[in-house]
Amino acid sequence: MDKEGVVTAIKHFILLELKEIKDNQARMSIRLDAVEKRLSDINGHLVDQSRRIDETNKRIDATNNRIDQLTFQVGKIAQEMERTKPRRHMKEL
């Protein structure tokens, strides 16, 4: 085999390898795009879930403040009832 034949054989071998590498890179790029899209979708979902959790926490906080107010009012009413309750004398018992 002459020098030119050897160079041609090496070029042919290298070109085939390069084509295979490019094909693999193209397939990986497609897969990477799909993974990035999926991650973006998941991120959007997580942001939405976080927003919903924050809204729920705000509602819980508001409900707790109302419960606190009702508890305070019930306590005041109980004190008032106790204060105005007729007292029985020991002789009546």
TORKOL-4160 file (C-alpha; in steps of 0.2 Angstrom, whole numbers, padded with zeros to 4 digits, m for minus):
93
<pt num="1" X="0000" Y="0000" Z="0000"/>
<pt num="2" X="0007" Y="0017" Z="m0005"/>
<pt num="3" X="0007" Y="0032" Z="0006"/>
<pt num="4" X="m0008" Y="0040" Z="m0002"/>
<pt num="5" X="m0018" Y="0023" Z="0000"/>
<pt num="6" X="m0014" Y="0023" Z="0019"/>
<pt num="7" X="m0019" Y="0042" Z="0021"/>
<pt num="8" X="m0035" Y="0038" Z="0012"/>
<pt num="9" X="m0039" Y="0023" Z="0023"/>
<pt num="10" X="m0035" Y="0033" Z="0039"/>
<pt num="11" X="m0046" Y="0047" Z="0033"/>
<pt num="12" X="m0060" Y="0035" Z="0029"/>
<pt num="13" X="m0059" Y="0027" Z="0046"/>
<pt num="14" X="m0058" Y="0044" Z="0055"/>
<pt num="15" X="m0073" Y="0051" Z="0045"/>
<pt num="16" X="m0083" Y="0035" Z="0049"/>
<pt num="17" X="m0079" Y="0038" Z="0068"/>
<pt num="18" X="m0083" Y="0057" Z="0067"/>
<pt num="19" X="m0099" Y="0053" Z="0059"/>
<pt num="20" X="m0104" Y="0041" Z="0073"/>
<pt num="21" X="m0098" Y="0053" Z="0086"/>
<pt num="22" X="m0109" Y="0067" Z="0078"/>
<pt num="23" X="m0124" Y="0055" Z="0077"/>
<pt num="24" X="m0122" Y="0051" Z="0095"/>
<pt num="25" X="m0120" Y="0069" Z="0099"/>
<pt num="26" X="m0136" Y="0073" Z="0090"/>
<pt num="27" X="m0146" Y="0059" Z="0099"/>
<pt num="28" X="m0139" Y="0065" Z="0116"/>
<pt num="29" X="m0144" Y="0083" Z="0111"/>
<pt num="30" X="m0162" Y="0077" Z="0108"/>
<pt num="31" X="m0162" Y="0068" Z="0125"/>
<pt num="32" X="m0155" Y="0083" Z="0134"/>
<pt num="33" X="m0168" Y="0094" Z="0126"/>
<pt num="34" X="m0181" Y="0082" Z="0132"/>
<pt num="35" X="m0174" Y="0082" Z="0150"/>
<pt num="36" X="m0173" Y="0101" Z="0151"/>
<pt num="37" X="m0191" Y="0102" Z="0145"/>
<pt num="38" X="m0196" Y="0090" Z="0158"/>
<pt num="39" X="m0186" Y="0099" Z="0172"/>
<pt num="40" X="m0194" Y="0115" Z="0166"/>
<pt num="41" X="m0211" Y="0107" Z="0168"/>
<pt num="42" X="m0207" Y="0100" Z="0185"/>
<pt num="43" X="m0200" Y="0117" Z="0191"/>
<pt num="44" X="m0216" Y="0125" Z="0185"/>
<pt num="45" X="m0226" Y="0112" Z="0195"/>
<pt num="46" X="m0216" Y="0115" Z="0210"/>
<pt num="47" X="m0218" Y="0134" Z="0209"/>
<pt num="48" X="m0237" Y="0132" Z="0208"/>
<pt num="49" X="m0237" Y="0120" Z="0222"/>
<pt num="50" X="m0227" Y="0132" Z="0233"/>
<pt num="51" X="m0239" Y="0146" Z="0229"/>
<pt num="52" X="m0254" Y="0135" Z="0234"/>
<pt num="53" X="m0245" Y="0130" Z="0250"/>
<pt num="54" X="m0242" Y="0148" Z="0254"/>
<pt num="55" X="m0260" Y="0152" Z="0251"/>
<pt num="56" X="m0266" Y="0138" Z="0262"/>
<pt num="57" X="m0254" Y="0143" Z="0276"/>
<pt num="58" X="m0261" Y="0161" Z="0275"/>
<pt num="59" X="m0279" Y="0154" Z="0276"/>
<pt num="60" X="m0273" Y="0143" Z="0291"/>
<pt num="61" X="m0266" Y="0159" Z="0299"/>
<pt num="62" X="m0281" Y="0169" Z="0297"/>
<pt num="63" X="m0292" Y="0155" Z="0304"/>
<pt num="64" X="m0281" Y="0153" Z="0319"/>
<pt num="65" X="m0282" Y="0172" Z="0322"/>
<pt num="66" X="m0302" Y="0170" Z="0321"/>
<pt num="67" X="m0301" Y="0155" Z="0333"/>
<pt num="68" X="m0290" Y="0166" Z="0345"/>
<pt num="69" X="m0303" Y="0179" Z="0345"/>
<pt num="70" X="m0317" Y="0167" Z="0348"/>
<pt num="71" X="m0308" Y="0159" Z="0362"/>
<pt num="72" X="m0305" Y="0176" Z="0370"/>
<pt num="73" X="m0323" Y="0181" Z="0368"/>
<pt num="74" X="m0329" Y="0165" Z="0375"/>
<pt num="75" X="m0317" Y="0168" Z="0390"/>
<pt num="76" X="m0325" Y="0185" Z="0393"/>
<pt num="77" X="m0342" Y="0178" Z="0392"/>
<pt num="78" X="m0338" Y="0165" Z="0404"/>
<pt num="79" X="m0330" Y="0177" Z="0416"/>
<pt num="80" X="m0346" Y="0188" Z="0414"/>
<pt num="81" X="m0357" Y="0174" Z="0418"/>
<pt num="82" X="m0347" Y="0169" Z="0433"/>
<pt num="83" X="m0348" Y="0187" Z="0439"/>
<pt num="84" X="m0366" Y="0188" Z="0437"/>
<pt num="85" X="m0371" Y="0171" Z="0443"/>
<pt num="86" X="m0382" Y="0172" Z="0458"/>
<pt num="87" X="m0373" Y="0166" Z="0474"/>
<pt num="88" X="m0380" Y="0153" Z="0485"/>
<pt num="89" X="m0378" Y="0155" Z="0503"/>
<pt num="90" X="m0372" Y="0140" Z="0513"/>
<pt num="91" X="m0389" Y="0140" Z="0522"/>
<pt num="92" X="m0398" Y="0136" Z="0506"/>
<pt num="93" X="m0387" Y="0121" Z="0503"/>
